[in-house]
Amino acid sequence: MSITYVRDRKISRAEFVDLLSRSTLGERRPIDDDACIDAMLANANLLITAWESERLVGVARSVTDFAYCCYLSDLAVDAQIQRAGIGRELVRLTQAALGPKAKVILLSAPKAIDYYPRIGFSRHENAYIIAAADNLR
């Protein structure tokens, strides 16, 4: 299997949704909401993709300032070829695109919670989230 990695290659909504559906991440993303998927792709400012010939098999989609922090929002690899180092390489290439002080930050999908420590991430106990629709107290 020959995988090619590309930075900032535009991908279509259909390619992205197809990959999310072929990975465990499709269960946790709004794959039926075209406007949301379009916004996710348009507003990410770092996109690393993995290709087997012309087929998208992996993606690392991030929002970053390139200097201090990088939120890795989506790391998806086709379930048929997981455990081949593609996810690790997508994260490595994401890191390589950042400045020396930048940290990669992510929220793990439940099925991937054991993966990240294996590739070098450390768990951070004090992360918080609030949805845009939720009211602050």
C-alpha positions as CSV (number, residue, x, y, z in Angstrom):
1,M,0.0,0.0,0.0
2,S,1.4,3.4,-1.1
3,I,0.1,6.4,0.8
4,T,0.8,10.0,-0.3
5,Y,0.4,12.8,2.2
6,V,-0.5,16.3,1.1
7,R,-0.9,19.6,3.0
8,D,-3.7,22.0,2.2
9,R,-5.2,20.1,-0.8
10,K,-8.8,21.0,-1.0
11,I,-11.2,18.1,-0.6
12,S,-14.8,18.0,-1.5
13,R,-17.7,17.6,0.9
14,A,-18.4,14.2,-0.7
15,E,-14.8,13.0,-0.1
16,F,-14.8,14.2,3.5
17,V,-18.2,12.7,4.4
18,D,-17.2,9.4,2.6
19,L,-14.0,9.2,4.7
20,L,-15.8,10.1,7.9
21,S,-18.3,7.4,7.2
22,R,-15.5,4.9,6.6
23,S,-13.9,5.7,9.9
24,T,-15.4,5.7,13.4
25,L,-15.5,9.5,13.4
26,G,-18.6,9.5,11.1
27,E,-20.7,8.5,14.2
28,R,-19.8,11.8,15.9
29,R,-19.8,14.3,13.0
30,P,-22.8,16.0,11.3
31,I,-22.4,14.1,8.1
32,D,-26.0,14.8,7.0
33,D,-25.6,18.6,7.5
34,D,-24.1,19.9,4.2
35,A,-23.8,23.5,5.4
36,C,-22.0,22.5,8.6
37,I,-19.6,20.2,6.7
38,D,-18.9,22.9,4.1
39,A,-18.1,25.4,7.0
40,M,-15.9,22.8,8.6
41,L,-13.9,22.5,5.5
42,A,-13.9,26.2,4.6
43,N,-12.8,27.4,8.0
44,A,-10.1,24.9,8.9
45,N,-6.7,26.5,8.3
46,L,-4.6,23.4,8.3
47,L,-5.6,20.3,6.4
48,I,-3.3,17.3,6.0
49,T,-4.7,14.5,3.9
50,A,-3.6,10.9,3.1
51,W,-4.3,9.4,-0.3
52,E,-4.1,5.9,-1.7
53,S,-3.9,6.8,-5.4
54,E,-6.9,9.2,-5.8
55,R,-8.8,7.9,-2.8
56,L,-8.9,9.9,0.4
57,V,-8.0,7.5,3.2
58,G,-7.0,9.9,6.0
59,V,-7.4,13.4,7.2
60,A,-6.2,15.7,10.0
61,R,-8.3,18.8,10.0
62,S,-7.2,21.6,12.4
63,V,-7.7,25.2,13.4
64,T,-4.5,26.9,14.5
65,D,-2.6,30.1,15.0
66,F,0.6,28.1,14.0
67,A,2.5,29.7,16.9
68,Y,0.9,28.7,20.2
69,C,-1.9,26.2,19.8
70,C,-3.5,23.9,17.2
71,Y,-6.9,22.3,17.8
72,L,-6.9,19.0,15.9
73,S,-10.6,18.7,15.4
74,D,-10.8,15.7,13.1
75,L,-8.3,12.8,12.8
76,A,-9.9,10.2,10.6
77,V,-8.5,7.1,8.9
78,D,-10.4,4.6,6.8
79,A,-11.2,1.7,9.2
80,Q,-10.0,-0.8,6.6
81,I,-6.5,0.4,6.8
82,Q,-6.2,1.6,10.4
83,R,-3.1,0.4,12.4
84,A,-0.8,1.1,9.4
85,G,0.7,4.3,10.9
86,I,-1.4,6.7,8.8
87,G,-3.0,8.5,11.8
88,R,0.5,8.9,13.5
89,E,1.9,10.3,10.3
90,L,-1.0,12.8,9.9
91,V,-0.4,14.0,13.4
92,R,3.4,14.2,12.8
93,L,2.8,16.3,9.7
94,T,0.4,18.5,11.6
95,Q,3.1,19.1,14.2
96,A,5.7,19.8,11.5
97,A,3.5,22.6,10.1
98,L,3.5,24.4,13.4
99,G,6.0,26.7,15.2
100,P,8.3,25.3,17.9
101,K,6.1,26.5,20.8
102,A,2.8,25.3,19.5
103,K,0.9,22.4,21.1
104,V,-1.6,20.1,19.4
105,I,-4.8,19.9,21.4
106,L,-7.7,17.5,20.8
107,L,-10.8,15.9,22.3
108,S,-10.7,12.2,21.7
109,A,-13.6,10.2,20.3
110,P,-14.5,7.5,22.9
111,K,-13.3,4.7,20.5
112,A,-9.9,6.4,20.2
113,I,-9.2,7.3,23.8
114,D,-6.4,4.7,24.2
115,Y,-4.8,5.6,20.8
116,Y,-3.5,9.0,21.7
117,P,-1.3,8.1,24.7
118,R,0.2,5.3,22.6
119,I,1.5,7.8,20.0
120,G,2.8,10.3,22.6
121,F,-0.1,12.5,23.7
122,S,-0.5,13.2,27.4
123,R,-3.9,13.4,29.0
124,H,-5.0,16.8,30.2
125,E,-7.4,16.6,33.2
126,N,-8.8,20.2,33.1
127,A,-10.4,20.6,29.6
128,Y,-13.9,22.0,29.4
129,I,-16.4,22.5,26.6
130,I,-19.6,24.4,26.2
131,A,-21.9,24.3,23.1
132,A,-22.7,27.6,21.3
133,A,-26.3,27.1,22.1
134,D,-25.7,26.7,25.9
135,N,-26.1,29.7,28.1
136,L,-23.3,30.8,30.5
137,R,-24.5,31.0,34.1
